[in-house]
Every structure is written in C-alpha cells, then in structure tokens.
Amino acid sequence: MQNLIARIHTCGVIPVVAVEDADQALPLGEALLKGGLPCAELTFRTNAAPAAIRKMCRAYPEMLVGAGTVLTVEQAEQAAEAGARYFLAPGLDSEIVEWCRGHEMLFMPGVMTPSDISLAVKAGLRLLKFFPAVAAGGPAALKSISDPFIGVDFVPTGGIHAGNLAEFLSMPMVRACGGSWLAGRQLIAAGDFEEVTRRTAEAVGIVEKVRAGAA
C-alpha cells in the first residue's frame, strides 16, 4: 500500500478521465505515457469504464490505473477485476471502505469538511480526496480543515488546472492532484491525443518545478 501511495506521489498529477468508448483507452494511455505520466483515473461516469480499465492495464502494464467515481461495492469489484489498483469516490461510503480493507485495496474517498476527515480517519484512512477542491475553497480551505489532522494527506480534485496546480502541490499535505483538464471528453471525442500529450507534459513540468523548489 505504501509503495502504491509513493508512486502516486511521484506522479504528482492523476489524469481524471471519462471514457465513452473502451477503445479510446489505448491511444489515451499512449498519449499520457508520451507526456510523462504513467497513471490515470478512469471514472465510472460511463458504462465503458470496466472495459477501458481492462484494456489500458493490459496494453500498458507500466501504468498505475485506478477507478474513479466508485459509488458501490459492485463497481469496486468490477474495477478490481479489470485491473484497477486504487479507487476514488466523491464521498465516504462505509461499505466500500470495508470491502477495500478486506481486499487490501487503496481507497481515497472525497472529503470537504473536518467532520468528513474525522470519519475517514476513524475508518483507518490516511490519504483522502479533497473534493471539489476549488469549489470548496481551494488551498486556503484545505489548509484550514486539515491543520488538526496530523499525518493525513490529500489528493485535491475538482477545478484543478495548469494555472493553480503549483499552488496545490506546494502544500505539504498534498501528495498529488487529480485533474480532468488533461484529457477532457471533448479532446478524447475529437481524437486530439497530441493535445493530451502536450497538457500532460506541461503538468509534469509543473510538478518537477514545484518539487525542485521544495528540495
């Protein structure tokens, strides 16, 4: 589990993607790898998610593929069977937490308030998804609600883009950020994977710059 968290931290950014056609997973994976990000979160906002996860995992075993918007244990089972290594969700569901604990799977539930964090910590979770990050108040809000919780880290997601990525990544409690701007639905639908690669490489450059400044 710690090795998995370390790999997520190394990536710095997790592309959040909704794939309408499972075959799109192959050029998407190639574009992300070309841009320097060997990771992705394929969300269960489309019916193609399980097949897309399976295709990406098989074609690119070096990629750290996770499942997002996991709202039920059934979806968690489907994602795990397809090869997903970690799960994210917009909120905290105790049934999913228990299932993940029993199957030794990393689960990052969405939190937005101190009460949310308290419940997650009580459930034994230490890496949480701050969501929706910008709408909830951005870095200032995250600092305020996280200060009392020593040893808890976050993956802010929601409203993250190239312009505010560095500010979030500069926070000591932030392991990585989730971002849908890297490979939005319109880009994928248009087959513009060159732009996906460009945005990915730009994000990787921001991660490297922030990490170098903190060194």
TINU-124389 format. One record per residue: chain; x, y, z of N, C-alpha, C in turn; residue in three letters. Coordinates in nm, 2 decimals. Example, Ala and Ser with C-alpha at 12.3 -4.5 7.8 and 13.67 -1.06 7.14 Angstrom:
BEGIN
   chain   n.east   n.north     n.up   ca.east   ca.north    ca.up   c.east   c.north     c.up   resn
       A     1.32     -0.57     0.78      1.23      -0.45     0.78     1.32     -0.33     0.78    ALA
       A     1.28     -0.22     0.71      1.37      -0.11     0.71     1.29      0.00     0.79    SER
***
This chain:
BEGIN
   chain   n.east   n.north     n.up   ca.east   ca.north    ca.up   c.east   c.north     c.up   resn
       A     0.08     -0.12     0.00      0.00       0.00     0.00     0.09      0.13     0.00    MET
       A     0.19      0.13     0.08      0.28       0.24     0.09     0.35      0.27    -0.04    GLN
       A     0.39      0.16    -0.11      0.46       0.17    -0.23     0.36      0.23    -0.34    ASN
       A     0.24      0.19    -0.33      0.14       0.25    -0.42     0.12      0.40    -0.40    LEU
       A     0.11      0.44    -0.27      0.10       0.58    -0.24     0.22      0.66    -0.29    ILE
       A     0.34      0.59    -0.27      0.46       0.66    -0.31     0.46      0.68    -0.46    ALA
       A     0.41      0.59    -0.54      0.40       0.60    -0.68     0.31      0.71    -0.73    ARG
       A     0.20      0.72    -0.65      0.10       0.83    -0.68     0.17      0.97    -0.65    ILE
       A     0.24      0.97    -0.54      0.31       1.10    -0.51     0.42      1.13    -0.62    HIS
       A     0.49      1.03    -0.67      0.59       1.05    -0.77     0.52      1.11    -0.90    THR
       A     0.41      1.06    -0.93      0.34       1.11    -1.05     0.30      1.26    -1.03    CYS
       A     0.25      1.29    -0.91      0.21       1.43    -0.88     0.08      1.47    -0.93    GLY
       A     0.04      1.42    -1.05     -0.09       1.45    -1.11    -0.16      1.32    -1.15    VAL
       A    -0.29      1.31    -1.13     -0.36       1.19    -1.17    -0.46      1.24    -1.28    ILE
       A    -0.45      1.21    -1.40     -0.55       1.24    -1.50    -0.68      1.18    -1.47    PRO
       A    -0.79      1.26    -1.46     -0.92       1.21    -1.44    -1.00      1.20    -1.57    VAL
       A    -1.03      1.08    -1.61     -1.09       1.07    -1.74    -1.22      0.99    -1.75    VAL
       A    -1.31      1.04    -1.83     -1.44       0.97    -1.85    -1.43      0.92    -2.00    ALA
       A    -1.42      0.79    -2.02     -1.41       0.73    -2.15    -1.54      0.68    -2.20    VAL
       A    -1.59      0.72    -2.31     -1.71       0.68    -2.37    -1.70      0.55    -2.44    GLU
       A    -1.59      0.53    -2.50     -1.56       0.41    -2.58    -1.43      0.34    -2.53    ASP
       A    -1.44      0.22    -2.49     -1.33       0.15    -2.43    -1.21      0.15    -2.52    ALA
       A    -1.22      0.15    -2.65     -1.11       0.15    -2.74    -1.03      0.28    -2.73    ASP
       A    -1.09      0.39    -2.68     -1.02       0.51    -2.66    -0.91      0.50    -2.55    GLN
       A    -0.92      0.39    -2.47     -0.82       0.38    -2.36    -0.68      0.36    -2.42    ALA
       A    -0.67      0.30    -2.53     -0.54       0.27    -2.59    -0.46      0.39    -2.63    LEU
       A    -0.52      0.48    -2.72     -0.45       0.60    -2.76    -0.44      0.69    -2.64    PRO
       A    -0.53      0.69    -2.55     -0.52       0.77    -2.43    -0.40      0.73    -2.34    LEU
       A    -0.38      0.61    -2.32     -0.27       0.56    -2.24    -0.14      0.60    -2.31    GLY
       A    -0.13      0.58    -2.44     -0.01       0.62    -2.51     0.02      0.77    -2.50    GLU
       A    -0.09      0.85    -2.51     -0.07       0.99    -2.50    -0.02      1.03    -2.36    ALA
       A    -0.07      0.97    -2.26     -0.03       1.01    -2.12     0.11      0.96    -2.10    LEU
       A     0.15      0.85    -2.15      0.29       0.80    -2.13     0.39      0.89    -2.21    LEU
       A     0.35      0.93    -2.33      0.43       1.02    -2.40     0.46      1.15    -2.33    LYS
       A     0.35      1.20    -2.26      0.36       1.32    -2.18     0.44      1.30    -2.05    GLY
       A     0.46      1.18    -2.01      0.54       1.16    -1.89     0.46      1.12    -1.77    GLY
       A     0.33      1.08    -1.78      0.25       1.04    -1.67     0.21      0.90    -1.68    LEU
       A     0.27      0.81    -1.61      0.23       0.67    -1.61     0.11      0.63    -1.52    PRO
       A     0.01      0.72    -1.52     -0.10       0.69    -1.43    -0.23      0.75    -1.49    CYS
       A    -0.35      0.70    -1.44     -0.47       0.75    -1.49    -0.58      0.71    -1.39    ALA
       A    -0.69      0.79    -1.38     -0.81       0.75    -1.31    -0.92      0.75    -1.41    GLU
       A    -0.97      0.63    -1.44     -1.08       0.61    -1.53    -1.21      0.61    -1.45    LEU
       A    -1.30      0.70    -1.47     -1.42       0.71    -1.39    -1.53      0.63    -1.43    THR
       A    -1.62      0.59    -1.33     -1.74       0.51    -1.36    -1.85      0.60    -1.39    PHE
       A    -1.82      0.71    -1.46     -1.93       0.80    -1.51    -1.98      0.75    -1.65    ARG
       A    -1.92      0.65    -1.70     -1.96       0.59    -1.83    -1.96      0.44    -1.81    THR
       A    -2.05      0.38    -1.89     -2.06       0.23    -1.89    -1.93      0.16    -1.94    ASN
       A    -1.85      0.24    -2.01     -1.73       0.18    -2.07    -1.61      0.17    -1.97    ALA
       A    -1.63      0.22    -1.85     -1.52       0.22    -1.76    -1.45      0.08    -1.73    ALA
       A    -1.53     -0.02    -1.70     -1.46      -0.15    -1.67    -1.37     -0.20    -1.79    PRO
       A    -1.43     -0.20    -1.91     -1.36      -0.24    -2.03    -1.24     -0.15    -2.06    ALA
       A    -1.26     -0.02    -2.04     -1.15       0.07    -2.06    -1.03      0.05    -1.97    ALA
       A    -1.06      0.02    -1.84     -0.96      -0.01    -1.74    -0.89     -0.14    -1.78    ILE
       A    -0.96     -0.24    -1.82     -0.90      -0.36    -1.86    -0.81     -0.35    -1.98    ARG
       A    -0.85     -0.27    -2.08     -0.77      -0.25    -2.20    -0.64     -0.18    -2.17    LYS
       A    -0.65     -0.07    -2.08     -0.54       0.01    -2.05    -0.44     -0.07    -1.97    MET
       A    -0.49     -0.15    -1.87     -0.40      -0.23    -1.79    -0.32     -0.33    -1.87    CYS
       A    -0.39     -0.39    -1.96     -0.33      -0.50    -2.04    -0.23     -0.44    -2.14    ARG
       A    -0.26     -0.33    -2.20     -0.18      -0.27    -2.30    -0.06     -0.20    -2.24    ALA
       A    -0.07     -0.14    -2.13      0.03      -0.06    -2.06     0.05     -0.10    -1.92    TYR
       A     0.11     -0.22    -1.89      0.13      -0.27    -1.76     0.21     -0.18    -1.67    PRO
       A     0.29     -0.09    -1.73      0.37       0.01    -1.65     0.28      0.12    -1.59    GLU
       A     0.16      0.13    -1.64      0.07       0.24    -1.59     0.00      0.20    -1.46    MET
       A    -0.01      0.30    -1.38     -0.08       0.29    -1.25    -0.23      0.33    -1.27    LEU
       A    -0.31      0.24    -1.30     -0.45       0.27    -1.34    -0.55      0.25    -1.22    VAL
       A    -0.63      0.35    -1.20     -0.73       0.35    -1.09    -0.87      0.37    -1.14    GLY
       A    -0.96      0.35    -1.06     -1.10       0.38    -1.09    -1.16      0.49    -1.01    ALA
       A    -1.23      0.58    -1.08     -1.29       0.69    -1.01    -1.44      0.69    -1.01    GLY
       A    -1.50      0.78    -0.92     -1.64       0.78    -0.91    -1.70      0.64    -0.87    THR
       A    -1.63      0.57    -0.79     -1.67       0.44    -0.74    -1.78      0.46    -0.63    VAL
       A    -1.90      0.43    -0.66     -2.01       0.46    -0.57    -2.07      0.34    -0.50    LEU
       A    -2.04      0.22    -0.55     -2.09       0.10    -0.49    -1.98     -0.01    -0.48    THR
       A    -2.01     -0.11    -0.40     -1.92      -0.22    -0.39    -1.91     -0.30    -0.52    VAL
       A    -2.03     -0.31    -0.59     -2.03      -0.37    -0.72    -1.93     -0.31    -0.82    GLU
       A    -1.93     -0.18    -0.82     -1.84      -0.11    -0.91    -1.69     -0.13    -0.87    GLN
       A    -1.67     -0.14    -0.74     -1.53      -0.17    -0.69    -1.49     -0.31    -0.73    ALA
       A    -1.58     -0.40    -0.72     -1.55      -0.54    -0.77    -1.52     -0.54    -0.92    GLU
       A    -1.60     -0.47    -1.00     -1.58      -0.47    -1.14    -1.44     -0.40    -1.17    GLN
       A    -1.41     -0.29    -1.10     -1.28      -0.22    -1.13    -1.17     -0.31    -1.09    ALA
       A    -1.17     -0.38    -0.98     -1.06      -0.46    -0.93    -1.04     -0.58    -1.03    ALA
       A    -1.15     -0.64    -1.07     -1.14      -0.75    -1.17    -1.08     -0.71    -1.30    GLU
       A    -1.10     -0.58    -1.34     -1.05      -0.53    -1.46    -0.90     -0.49    -1.45    ALA
       A    -0.85     -0.48    -1.32     -0.71      -0.45    -1.30    -0.68     -0.32    -1.23    GLY
       A    -0.78     -0.24    -1.19     -0.76      -0.12    -1.12    -0.68     -0.14    -0.99    ALA
       A    -0.59     -0.05    -0.96     -0.50      -0.06    -0.84    -0.55      0.02    -0.73    ARG
       A    -0.63      0.12    -0.75     -0.68       0.21    -0.64    -0.82      0.27    -0.69    TYR
       A    -0.89      0.31    -0.59     -1.03       0.37    -0.61    -1.04      0.51    -0.55    PHE
       A    -1.12      0.59    -0.62     -1.15       0.72    -0.56    -1.30      0.74    -0.57    LEU
       A    -1.36      0.82    -0.48     -1.50       0.84    -0.49    -1.53      0.99    -0.44    ALA
       A    -1.65      1.04    -0.48     -1.68       1.18    -0.43    -1.71      1.19    -0.28    PRO
       A    -1.74      1.08    -0.22     -1.77       1.08    -0.08    -1.73      0.95    -0.01    GLY
       A    -1.76      0.95     0.12     -1.71       0.83     0.20    -1.83      0.73     0.22    LEU
       A    -1.81      0.61     0.17     -1.91       0.51     0.18    -1.85      0.39     0.27    ASP
       A    -1.91      0.36     0.38     -1.85       0.27     0.47    -1.84      0.13     0.41    SER
       A    -1.94      0.09     0.33     -1.94      -0.04     0.27    -1.82     -0.06     0.17    GLU
       A    -1.79      0.05     0.10     -1.67       0.04     0.01    -1.55      0.04     0.09    ILE
       A    -1.54      0.11     0.20     -1.42       0.11     0.29    -1.40     -0.03     0.34    VAL
       A    -1.50     -0.10     0.39     -1.48      -0.23     0.44    -1.44     -0.33     0.33    GLU
       A    -1.50     -0.31     0.21     -1.46      -0.40     0.10    -1.31     -0.38     0.06    TRP
       A    -1.27     -0.26     0.06     -1.13      -0.23     0.02    -1.04     -0.28     0.13    CYS
       A    -1.08     -0.27     0.25     -0.99      -0.32     0.36    -0.98     -0.47     0.35    ARG
       A    -1.08     -0.54     0.32     -1.08      -0.68     0.31    -1.00     -0.73     0.19    GLY
       A    -0.99     -0.65     0.09     -0.92      -0.68    -0.03    -0.79     -0.61    -0.05    HIS
       A    -0.75     -0.54     0.05     -0.62      -0.47     0.06    -0.61     -0.37    -0.06    GLU
       A    -0.71     -0.30    -0.09     -0.71      -0.20    -0.20    -0.71     -0.06    -0.14    MET
       A    -0.64      0.03    -0.21     -0.63       0.17    -0.17    -0.76      0.24    -0.21    LEU
       A    -0.82      0.31    -0.11     -0.95       0.38    -0.14    -0.93      0.52    -0.09    PHE
       A    -0.95      0.62    -0.18     -0.94       0.76    -0.14    -1.08      0.82    -0.16    MET
       A    -1.15      0.83    -0.05     -1.29       0.89    -0.05    -1.28      1.04    -0.05    PRO
       A    -1.39      1.11    -0.11     -1.39       1.25    -0.11    -1.43      1.31     0.02    GLY
       A    -1.36      1.41     0.06     -1.39       1.48     0.19    -1.39      1.63     0.16    VAL
       A    -1.47      1.71     0.24     -1.48       1.85     0.22    -1.48      1.93     0.35    MET
       A    -1.51      1.86     0.46     -1.52       1.92     0.59    -1.44      1.85     0.70    THR
       A    -1.41      1.91     0.81     -1.35       1.84     0.92    -1.42      1.72     0.97    PRO
       A    -1.55      1.72     0.96     -1.63       1.60     1.00    -1.60      1.49     0.91    SER
       A    -1.60      1.52     0.78     -1.57       1.42     0.68    -1.43      1.35     0.71    ASP
       A    -1.33      1.44     0.73     -1.20       1.39     0.76    -1.20      1.30     0.89    ILE
       A    -1.27      1.34     0.99     -1.28       1.27     1.11    -1.33      1.13     1.09    SER
       A    -1.44      1.12     1.01     -1.50       0.99     0.98    -1.40      0.90     0.90    LEU
       A    -1.33      0.96     0.81     -1.23       0.89     0.73    -1.12      0.84     0.81    ALA
       A    -1.07      0.92     0.90     -0.96       0.88     0.99    -1.01      0.77     1.08    VAL
       A    -1.13      0.78     1.13     -1.18       0.68     1.22    -1.19      0.54     1.14    LYS
       A    -1.21      0.55     1.01     -1.22       0.43     0.93    -1.08      0.38     0.89    ALA
       A    -0.98      0.44     0.94     -0.84       0.40     0.91    -0.78      0.45     0.79    GLY
       A    -0.83      0.55     0.73     -0.78       0.61     0.60    -0.69      0.73     0.63    LEU
       A    -0.59      0.74     0.55     -0.49       0.85     0.57    -0.46      0.92     0.44    ARG
       A    -0.51      0.88     0.33     -0.50       0.95     0.20    -0.64      0.98     0.15    LEU
       A    -0.68      1.10     0.14     -0.81       1.14     0.11    -0.82      1.23    -0.01    LEU
       A    -0.93      1.23    -0.08     -0.96       1.31    -0.19    -1.03      1.44    -0.14    LYS
       A    -0.97      1.55    -0.15     -1.03       1.68    -0.12    -1.11      1.72    -0.24    PHE
       A    -1.25      1.72    -0.22     -1.33       1.73    -0.34    -1.46      1.80    -0.30    PHE
       A    -1.51      1.89    -0.38     -1.45       1.96    -0.50    -1.35      2.07    -0.46    PRO
       A    -1.23      2.05    -0.49     -1.12       2.13    -0.43    -1.14      2.28    -0.45    ALA
       A    -1.16      2.33    -0.56     -1.17       2.47    -0.58    -1.31      2.53    -0.53    VAL
       A    -1.42      2.46    -0.56     -1.55       2.50    -0.51    -1.56      2.50    -0.36    ALA
       A    -1.48      2.41    -0.30     -1.48       2.40    -0.15    -1.39      2.51    -0.08    ALA
       A    -1.32      2.59    -0.16     -1.24       2.70    -0.10    -1.10      2.70    -0.14    GLY
       A    -1.05      2.60    -0.22     -0.92       2.60    -0.27    -0.81      2.57    -0.16    GLY
       A    -0.69      2.61    -0.18     -0.58       2.58    -0.09    -0.60      2.64     0.05    PRO
       A    -0.66      2.75     0.06     -0.69       2.81     0.19    -0.78      2.73     0.27    ALA
       A    -0.89      2.68     0.21     -0.98       2.59     0.28    -0.92      2.46     0.32    ALA
       A    -0.84      2.40     0.23     -0.77       2.28     0.26    -0.68      2.29     0.38    LEU
       A    -0.60      2.40     0.38     -0.51       2.42     0.50    -0.59      2.43     0.63    LYS
       A    -0.70      2.50     0.62     -0.78       2.53     0.75    -0.84      2.40     0.80    SER
       A    -0.90      2.32     0.71     -0.96       2.20     0.76    -0.87      2.08     0.79    ILE
       A    -0.75      2.09     0.73     -0.65       1.98     0.75    -0.56      2.00     0.87    SER
       A    -0.54      2.12     0.91     -0.44       2.15     1.01    -0.45      2.06     1.14    ASP
       A    -0.57      2.03     1.19     -0.58       1.95     1.31    -0.55      1.80     1.29    PRO
       A    -0.54      1.76     1.16     -0.52       1.62     1.13    -0.38      1.58     1.09    PHE
       A    -0.30      1.56     1.19     -0.16       1.53     1.16    -0.15      1.39     1.10    ILE
       A    -0.07      1.38     0.99     -0.04       1.25     0.93    -0.15      1.21     0.82    GLY
       A    -0.24      1.30     0.79     -0.34       1.28     0.69    -0.30      1.36     0.56    VAL
       A    -0.30      1.29     0.45     -0.26       1.35     0.32    -0.38      1.36     0.23    ASP
       A    -0.36      1.44     0.12     -0.48       1.47     0.04    -0.44      1.46    -0.11    PHE
       A    -0.54      1.43    -0.19     -0.53       1.44    -0.34    -0.65      1.54    -0.38    VAL
       A    -0.62      1.67    -0.39     -0.72       1.76    -0.43    -0.77      1.74    -0.57    PRO
       A    -0.90      1.74    -0.59     -0.96       1.71    -0.72    -1.08      1.80    -0.74    THR
       A    -1.10      1.85    -0.86     -1.22       1.93    -0.89    -1.18      2.08    -0.91    GLY
       A    -1.17      2.12    -1.03     -1.13       2.26    -1.06    -0.98      2.28    -1.07    GLY
       A    -0.91      2.18    -1.06     -0.76       2.19    -1.08    -0.73      2.21    -1.23    ILE
       A    -0.63      2.29    -1.25     -0.59       2.32    -1.39    -0.44      2.36    -1.39    HIS
       A    -0.38      2.39    -1.50     -0.24       2.42    -1.51    -0.21      2.55    -1.43    ALA
       A    -0.31      2.64    -1.42     -0.29       2.77    -1.36    -0.28      2.76    -1.20    GLY
       A    -0.35      2.66    -1.14     -0.35       2.66    -1.00    -0.28      2.53    -0.94    ASN
       A    -0.23      2.44    -1.03     -0.17       2.32    -0.99    -0.05      2.34    -0.90    LEU
       A     0.03      2.43    -0.93      0.15       2.45    -0.84     0.12      2.50    -0.70    ALA
       A     0.01      2.58    -0.69     -0.03       2.62    -0.56    -0.08      2.51    -0.47    GLU
       A    -0.15      2.42    -0.53     -0.20       2.30    -0.45    -0.08      2.21    -0.42    PHE
       A     0.01      2.18    -0.52      0.12       2.09    -0.50     0.22      2.14    -0.40    LEU
       A     0.22      2.27    -0.38      0.32       2.33    -0.28     0.28      2.30    -0.14    SER
       A     0.16      2.26    -0.12      0.11       2.24     0.02     0.17      2.10     0.07    MET
       A     0.22      2.10     0.19      0.29       1.98     0.24     0.20      1.86     0.26    PRO
       A     0.07      1.88     0.28     -0.02       1.77     0.30    -0.07      1.71     0.16    MET
       A    -0.04      1.77     0.05     -0.08       1.73    -0.08     0.01      1.63    -0.14    VAL
       A    -0.03      1.51    -0.17      0.05       1.41    -0.23     0.05      1.42    -0.38    ARG
       A    -0.07      1.45    -0.44     -0.09       1.46    -0.58    -0.22      1.54    -0.60    ALA
       A    -0.25      1.57    -0.72     -0.37       1.64    -0.76    -0.44      1.56    -0.87    CYS
       A    -0.57      1.56    -0.87     -0.64       1.50    -0.98    -0.69      1.60    -1.07    GLY
       A    -0.68      1.58    -1.20     -0.72       1.68    -1.30    -0.79      1.63    -1.42    GLY
       A    -0.91      1.68    -1.46     -0.98       1.64    -1.58    -0.94      1.72    -1.70    SER
       A    -0.86      1.83    -1.68     -0.83       1.92    -1.79    -0.73      1.85    -1.88    TRP
       A    -0.66      1.75    -1.83     -0.55       1.69    -1.91    -0.61      1.61    -2.03    LEU
       A    -0.72      1.55    -2.01     -0.78       1.46    -2.11    -0.93      1.47    -2.10    ALA
       A    -0.99      1.59    -2.13     -1.13       1.61    -2.13    -1.21      1.53    -2.23    GLY
       A    -1.34      1.52    -2.21     -1.42       1.44    -2.30    -1.41      1.50    -2.45    ARG
       A    -1.41      1.63    -2.46     -1.40       1.69    -2.60    -1.27      1.65    -2.67    GLN
       A    -1.16      1.65    -2.60     -1.04       1.62    -2.66    -1.04      1.47    -2.70    LEU
       A    -1.09      1.38    -2.62     -1.09       1.24    -2.65    -1.19      1.21    -2.76    ILE
       A    -1.30      1.28    -2.76     -1.40       1.26    -2.87    -1.35      1.31    -3.00    ALA
       A    -1.27      1.41    -3.00     -1.21       1.46    -3.12    -1.08      1.39    -3.17    ALA
       A    -1.04      1.30    -3.08     -0.92       1.22    -3.11    -0.79      1.31    -3.11    GLY
       A    -0.80      1.42    -3.03     -0.68       1.51    -3.02    -0.59      1.46    -2.91    ASP
       A    -0.52      1.35    -2.93     -0.43       1.30    -2.83    -0.30      1.37    -2.82    PHE
       A    -0.27      1.44    -2.93     -0.15       1.52    -2.93    -0.16      1.63    -2.82    GLU
       A    -0.28      1.69    -2.81     -0.31       1.79    -2.71    -0.31      1.73    -2.57    GLU
       A    -0.35      1.61    -2.56     -0.35       1.54    -2.43    -0.20      1.53    -2.39    VAL
       A    -0.12      1.49    -2.48      0.03       1.47    -2.45     0.09      1.61    -2.41    THR
       A     0.05      1.71    -2.49      0.10       1.85    -2.46     0.06      1.89    -2.32    ARG
       A    -0.06      1.88    -2.28     -0.11       1.92    -2.15    -0.05      1.83    -2.04    ARG
       A    -0.03      1.71    -2.07      0.03       1.62    -1.97     0.18      1.66    -1.95    THR
       A     0.25      1.68    -2.05      0.39       1.72    -2.04     0.40      1.86    -1.96    ALA
       A     0.31      1.95    -1.99      0.31       2.07    -1.92     0.29      2.05    -1.77    GLU
       A     0.19      1.96    -1.73      0.16       1.93    -1.59     0.29      1.87    -1.53    ALA
       A     0.35      1.78    -1.60      0.47       1.71    -1.54     0.58      1.82    -1.52    VAL
       A     0.59      1.91    -1.61      0.69       2.02    -1.59     0.66      2.10    -1.46    GLY
       A     0.53      2.12    -1.43      0.49       2.20    -1.31     0.52      2.12    -1.19    ILE
       A     0.50      1.99    -1.19      0.53       1.90    -1.08     0.68      1.91    -1.05    VAL
       A     0.76      1.89    -1.15      0.90       1.89    -1.14     0.95      2.02    -1.08    GLU
       A     0.90      2.13    -1.13      0.94       2.27    -1.08     0.91      2.29    -0.94    LYS
       A     0.78      2.24    -0.90      0.74       2.26    -0.76     0.83      2.17    -0.67    VAL
       A     0.86      2.05    -0.71      0.94       1.96    -0.63     1.08      2.01    -0.62    ARG
       A     1.13      2.06    -0.73      1.27       2.11    -0.72     1.28      2.23    -0.63    ALA
       A     1.18      2.32    -0.63      1.18       2.43    -0.54     1.17      2.40    -0.39    GLY
       A     1.11      2.28    -0.37      1.09       2.24    -0.23     1.21      2.16    -0.18    ALA
       A     1.30      2.12    -0.27      1.42       2.04    -0.23     1.52      2.13    -0.15    ALA
***
